Amino acid sequence: MKPFSSLRSRIFLASALLAVLSIGTALLVVDVRVRREAERALQREISATGRLVDELRATRSQTVSTMARLIADIPQLNAAASTNDPQTVQDLAEEYRRLLGSNLLLVTNASGAVLAIAGAPSHAAAAIAGRAGIREALAGREHVALLPQADGVLQLVTVPLGTQLLHPELLGTLGVGFLLDEAVAAELKAITGSDVAFAMGGRILATTLPSEREALAGLLRLPHGARDVRIGSEDYAVLQSPLSPPGEGDPASGGAVALILRSRTEELAGLRAIRAALAATAVLAVALATLLSFAVARTITRPLAAVTDAMREVASTGDLTRKIVMRHRWDDEDARLLMTTFNTLTDSIARFQREMSQKERLSSLGRLSTVIAHEIRNPLMIIKATLHSLRQQAGEAAAVREAAADIDHEVARLNRLVNEVLDFARPLQFALEPADVNAICRESAAAAQAAGPGPAVELRLDPSIGPIVTDAERLRGALVNIIVNARHAVAARDAGEPPSSGAGGEAKGAPVALSTEACGERIAIQVDDCGVGIEPAGLARMFDPYFTTKRGGTGLGLAIAKNIVEGLGGTIAATSTVGEGTSIRIELPAGGATAERSEAV
């Protein structure tokens, strides 16, 4: 048996292959993204540490400069320096160094001779040997320098020392130094998690990795920028951050520099753990996907086999009323949909047969109602004529005249009912010819207002509308019916009656408004009223035959109007809000009704 001969095998192999490819691709993308994000996170962390070291240098330089200037302005120190007595100055220097917590405090006189040294002698020796800061301060300028020390980099700020009275006098210089040593490096490591080393003159002076000084010194000869290196048994990402102020020495030529080292060992271990977890997940996912593919293939083919067997039996017997029953325990949605669709199709055939029979009966009933209506009309006309003669006779009693008037009214109502039944039951015939829509609207408004008392109809006609091909008489009759209903709705609102099935809508200031509008290839005719409105339940049925809420209404007026509009190739729709009004909108083709519409509808 060929492996791809059955639907089950094809579904299983395709599903399993798709699952393997999807899982493999997803895991590969995850591995690449995780590795890339880990590298980016490492670079962000080491860059942040570099910025922190640079900010520390700048902040310390500014702080030390500020403190040095403040101490240089203290009168006691100025008075002591003016005595040029080293012992007097030494006591104050020791006290101020303790207050500042600095590593060095150096005071010289106006000639540059040292008056007092508070701090490590080695630090003072370096400061004195350079004398660049002392010369700058004696010239009245503040000076900042970084000096290499055996235990770190000394950041020394030297400022002028003198009085600031009416006649300023230079008494000497004041130097304050702080050391960037292993204690500072350890503090930075505690904050950032990165190892830090301070170097100057091509030598590592302080570091959190004291056992790797030679390896770290070799990094100073490498180009600037972040890179990956291996030191000892660990991998690091390294960044060089210059400590010297701009223009005071390049790290490559022996200037002060901070090395920031971020261990990649934890990152690589984390990546290896993630890859191992991804590999295990991939194996498990492939195994589960294979089993699921087999189960899916099996559950798809079994219900489909049951459905196809039943359909084959239907095709062989020709019994379209036979139903398909799902006998398997697995409730497959697609198979159930196919089964339901097939059963629905057979039910639709039976229902179609019943509806055709019902339509035949309704057609016969329509023809019978036409005959009955014609038979009723003649006696009604005779009754009406007789009553007319009776009313003309002189000397009749008032009761007879009132009865005759009532009979006349009822006869008129019956005649109207007969006419509406005929109009609805018999096919409509249209006489199509060019007609002016605005003229039809004006005539319809006049006829509706002449039908009885009520509000006036405001006309809002679009003069740009040209003639269209339509049945003017039929359209006029439909509009009169709609406008009359709109006027009745407004009258019902004024009288406080419940909503009717009349037409109308928000009349925008007028009780009843009739408007026309050109809408591209169609012509719109709209009747708006501010009457009582129609309930949503009634609005959905307002064009149904024999549906009405008006007292004495037949419920055929709007149904006939709908037949006329649709017979002319148009559409009719209504919107309404209870208590605000109703709008009925008719849209007709601007080119007029087609020739087919002139046939019976």
FENGIMO-V94091 format. One record per backbone hydrogen bond with DSSP energy under -0.5 kcal/mol. NH is the residue of the N-H (numbers start at 1). CO is the residue of the C=O. Records with the same first field share a line. If there is no record, write none. Layout:
BEGIN
NH = CO, CO
END
This chain:
BEGIN
5 = 2
10 = 6
11 = 7
12 = 8
13 = 9
14 = 10
15 = 11
16 = 12
17 = 13
18 = 14
19 = 15
20 = 16
21 = 17
22 = 18
23 = 19
24 = 20
25 = 21
26 = 22
27 = 23
28 = 24
29 = 25
30 = 26
31 = 27
32 = 28
33 = 29
34 = 30
35 = 31
36 = 32
37 = 33
38 = 34
39 = 35
40 = 36
41 = 37
42 = 38
43 = 39
44 = 40
45 = 41
46 = 42
47 = 43
48 = 44
49 = 45
50 = 46
51 = 47
52 = 48
53 = 49
54 = 50
55 = 51
56 = 52
57 = 53
58 = 54
59 = 55
60 = 56
61 = 57
62 = 58
63 = 59
64 = 60
65 = 61
66 = 62
67 = 63
68 = 64
69 = 65
70 = 66
71 = 67
72 = 68
73 = 69, 70
74 = 71
78 = 74
79 = 75
80 = 76
81 = 77
82 = 78
83 = 79, 80
84 = 80, 81
85 = 80
86 = 84
89 = 85
90 = 86
91 = 87
92 = 88
93 = 89
94 = 90
95 = 91
96 = 92
97 = 93
98 = 94
99 = 95
100 = 96
101 = 97
102 = 97
103 = 177
104 = 177
105 = 118
106 = 175
107 = 116
108 = 173
109 = 113
110 = 171
112 = 109
115 = 107
116 = 107
118 = 105
119 = 117
120 = 103
124 = 120
125 = 121
126 = 122
127 = 123
128 = 124
129 = 125
130 = 126
131 = 127
135 = 131
136 = 132
137 = 133
138 = 134
139 = 135
140 = 137
141 = 136
143 = 158
145 = 156
147 = 154
149 = 152
152 = 149
153 = 180
154 = 147, 152
155 = 153, 178
156 = 145, 154
157 = 176
158 = 143
159 = 174
161 = 172
162 = 72
163 = 169
168 = 166
169 = 163
171 = 161, 169
172 = 161
173 = 108
174 = 159
175 = 106
176 = 157
177 = 104
178 = 155
180 = 153
181 = 179
182 = 151
185 = 181
186 = 182
187 = 183
188 = 184
189 = 185
190 = 186
191 = 187
192 = 188
193 = 189
195 = 261
197 = 259
198 = 206
199 = 257
200 = 203
201 = 254
203 = 200
205 = 198, 203
206 = 198
208 = 196
212 = 209
213 = 210
216 = 212
217 = 213
218 = 214
219 = 215, 216
220 = 216, 217
221 = 218
222 = 219
227 = 238
229 = 236
231 = 229, 234
232 = 230
234 = 231
236 = 229
237 = 262
238 = 227, 236
239 = 260
241 = 258
243 = 256
244 = 256
248 = 245
253 = 250
254 = 251
255 = 250
257 = 199
258 = 241
259 = 197
260 = 239, 258
261 = 195, 259
262 = 237
263 = 261
264 = 235
265 = 235
268 = 264
269 = 265
270 = 266
271 = 267
272 = 268
273 = 269
274 = 270
275 = 271
276 = 272
277 = 273
278 = 274
279 = 275
280 = 276
281 = 277
282 = 278
283 = 279
284 = 280
285 = 281
286 = 282
287 = 283
288 = 284
289 = 285
290 = 286
291 = 287
292 = 288
293 = 289
294 = 290
295 = 291
296 = 292
297 = 293
298 = 294
299 = 295
300 = 296
301 = 297
302 = 298
303 = 299
304 = 300
305 = 301
306 = 302
307 = 303
308 = 304
309 = 305
310 = 306
311 = 307
312 = 308
313 = 309
314 = 310
315 = 311
316 = 312
317 = 313
318 = 314
320 = 318
322 = 319
325 = 323
327 = 325
332 = 330
336 = 332
337 = 333
338 = 334
339 = 335
340 = 336
341 = 337
342 = 338
343 = 339
344 = 340
345 = 341
346 = 342
347 = 343
348 = 344
349 = 345
350 = 346
351 = 347
352 = 348
353 = 349
354 = 350
355 = 351
356 = 352
357 = 353
358 = 354
359 = 355
360 = 356
361 = 357
362 = 358
363 = 359
364 = 360
365 = 361
366 = 362
367 = 363
368 = 364
369 = 365
370 = 366
371 = 367
372 = 368
373 = 369
374 = 370
375 = 371
376 = 372
377 = 373
378 = 374
379 = 375
380 = 376
381 = 377
382 = 378
383 = 379
384 = 380
385 = 381
386 = 382
387 = 383
388 = 384
389 = 385
390 = 386
391 = 387
392 = 388
393 = 389, 390
396 = 393
401 = 397
402 = 398
403 = 399
404 = 400
405 = 401
406 = 402
407 = 403
408 = 404
409 = 405
410 = 406
411 = 407
412 = 408
413 = 409
414 = 410
415 = 411
416 = 412
417 = 413
418 = 414
419 = 415
420 = 416
421 = 417
422 = 418
423 = 419
424 = 420
425 = 421
426 = 422
430 = 598
432 = 430
433 = 470
435 = 468
437 = 435
440 = 436
441 = 437
442 = 438
443 = 439
444 = 440
445 = 441
446 = 442
447 = 443
448 = 444
449 = 445
450 = 446
451 = 447, 448
452 = 449
458 = 456, 512
460 = 514
463 = 461
465 = 462
468 = 435
470 = 433, 468
472 = 470
475 = 471
476 = 472
477 = 473
478 = 474
479 = 475
480 = 476
481 = 477
482 = 478
483 = 479
484 = 480
485 = 481
486 = 482
487 = 483
488 = 484
489 = 485
490 = 486
491 = 487
492 = 488
493 = 489
494 = 490
495 = 491
496 = 492, 493
497 = 492
503 = 482
505 = 529
507 = 505
510 = 507
512 = 456
513 = 528
514 = 458
515 = 526
516 = 460
517 = 524
519 = 517, 522
522 = 519
523 = 588
524 = 517
525 = 586
526 = 515
527 = 584
528 = 513, 526
529 = 582
530 = 511
532 = 489
539 = 535
540 = 536
541 = 538
542 = 538, 539
544 = 541
546 = 555
547 = 544, 555
548 = 546
553 = 550
560 = 556
561 = 557
562 = 558
563 = 559
564 = 560
565 = 561
566 = 562
567 = 563
568 = 564
569 = 566
570 = 565
571 = 587
573 = 585
575 = 583
577 = 581
579 = 532
580 = 577
581 = 577
582 = 505, 529
583 = 575
584 = 527
585 = 573
586 = 525
587 = 571
588 = 523
590 = 521
591 = 521
592 = 589
593 = 469
597 = 594
598 = 594, 595
599 = 596
601 = 428
END
